[in-house]
Amino acid sequence: MSEELPQGGREVLWDPNDLLELASMRMPFGKYQGRLLTDLPEPYVVWLANQGFPEGKLGRMLQAVYEIKANGLEYLFVPLQKEGLRR
């Protein structure tokens, strides 16, 4: 992910490749191990948000999934699905 800018909070700037990476990243552990992060059930992602996301890249990716799902932006992944980029 790109740098964060402090402007009254944390704002994350996205590189277009981040969305591609997010769309292909899989959950490495737990009940949903092996499932694409973008396919995690929203209640599970909300639960993770309440528990605290893990540190590092996985945590940042899960936080992005949370924001996307919470704001109804799942449509961002539709072009990736249609292009067969999901593995």
Kinemage of the C-alpha trace (Angstrom):
@kinemage 1
@onewidth
@group {chain A} dominant
@subgroup {mainchain}
@vectorlist {calphas} color= white
{ca met a 1} P 0.000 0.000 0.000
{ca ser a 2} L 1.101 3.543 -0.530
{ca glu a 3} L 2.002 6.108 2.073
{ca glu a 4} L -0.427 7.453 4.631
{ca leu a 5} L -1.064 11.180 4.826
{ca pro a 6} L -1.991 12.805 8.134
{ca gln a 7} L -4.929 15.099 7.391
{ca gly a 8} L -7.146 15.001 10.444
{ca gly a 9} L -6.810 11.233 10.424
{ca arg a 10} L -5.314 8.495 8.345
{ca glu a 11} L -5.856 8.691 4.620
{ca val a 12} L -4.409 5.934 2.486
{ca leu a 13} L -3.351 6.625 -1.080
{ca trp a 14} L -3.800 3.638 -3.362
{ca asp a 15} L -1.639 2.417 -6.170
{ca pro a 16} L -3.785 0.715 -8.866
{ca asn a 17} L -1.738 -2.457 -8.381
{ca asp a 18} L -2.907 -2.612 -4.749
{ca leu a 19} L -6.447 -3.373 -5.913
{ca leu a 20} L -5.177 -6.181 -8.145
{ca glu a 21} L -3.161 -7.629 -5.288
{ca leu a 22} L -6.089 -7.348 -2.894
{ca ala a 23} L -8.376 -9.106 -5.361
{ca ser a 24} L -6.068 -12.133 -5.491
{ca met a 25} L -4.927 -12.348 -1.852
{ca arg a 26} L -6.210 -15.292 0.193
{ca met a 27} L -6.914 -15.617 3.903
{ca pro a 28} L -3.921 -17.475 5.359
{ca phe a 29} L -5.551 -18.839 8.533
{ca gly a 30} L -8.750 -19.573 10.415
{ca lys a 31} L -12.202 -20.698 9.430
{ca tyr a 32} L -11.930 -19.037 6.017
{ca gln a 33} L -8.359 -20.119 5.246
{ca gly a 34} L -7.766 -20.179 1.496
{ca arg a 35} L -10.730 -17.952 0.640
{ca leu a 36} L -10.104 -14.743 -1.274
{ca leu a 37} L -10.111 -11.765 1.094
{ca thr a 38} L -12.716 -10.092 -1.081
{ca asp a 39} L -14.994 -13.122 -0.641
{ca leu a 40} L -14.893 -13.119 3.155
{ca pro a 41} L -18.384 -12.727 4.652
{ca glu a 42} L -19.053 -9.190 5.809
{ca pro a 43} L -19.966 -10.259 9.386
{ca tyr a 44} L -16.567 -11.954 9.677
{ca val a 45} L -14.755 -8.863 8.411
{ca val a 46} L -16.697 -6.713 10.904
{ca trp a 47} L -15.770 -9.156 13.674
{ca leu a 48} L -12.094 -8.858 12.680
{ca ala a 49} L -12.379 -5.068 12.737
{ca asn a 50} L -13.792 -5.204 16.264
{ca gln a 51} L -11.060 -7.613 17.409
{ca gly a 52} L -8.314 -5.600 15.754
{ca phe a 53} L -6.730 -6.399 12.423
{ca pro a 54} L -3.420 -8.257 12.441
{ca glu a 55} L -0.198 -6.302 11.994
{ca gly a 56} L 1.477 -5.817 8.649
{ca lys a 57} L 0.353 -6.266 5.086
{ca leu a 58} L -2.448 -8.735 5.886
{ca gly a 59} L -3.937 -6.311 8.403
{ca arg a 60} L -3.823 -3.453 5.900
{ca met a 61} L -5.468 -5.622 3.258
{ca leu a 62} L -8.194 -6.775 5.654
{ca gln a 63} L -8.802 -3.178 6.692
{ca ala a 64} L -9.208 -2.262 3.018
{ca val a 65} L -11.699 -5.124 2.567
{ca tyr a 66} L -13.594 -3.854 5.603
{ca glu a 67} L -13.780 -0.313 4.199
{ca ile a 68} L -14.839 -1.573 0.777
{ca lys a 69} L -17.599 -3.795 2.194
{ca ala a 70} L -18.769 -1.236 4.774
{ca asn a 71} L -19.159 1.384 2.045
{ca gly a 72} L -20.829 -0.877 -0.518
{ca leu a 73} L -17.923 -0.727 -2.934
{ca glu a 74} L -17.704 -4.444 -3.767
{ca tyr a 75} L -18.444 -3.539 -7.394
{ca leu a 76} L -14.791 -2.480 -7.646
{ca phe a 77} L -13.902 -6.162 -7.943
{ca val a 78} L -16.396 -7.010 -10.717
{ca pro a 79} L -14.052 -6.061 -13.595
{ca leu a 80} L -11.351 -8.218 -12.051
{ca gln a 81} L -13.741 -11.176 -11.890
{ca lys a 82} L -14.809 -10.684 -15.508
{ca glu a 83} L -11.224 -10.517 -16.717
{ca gly a 84} L -10.467 -13.834 -15.046
{ca leu a 85} L -7.867 -12.324 -12.776
{ca arg a 86} L -9.295 -14.108 -9.744
{ca arg a 87} L -7.548 -17.343 -8.994
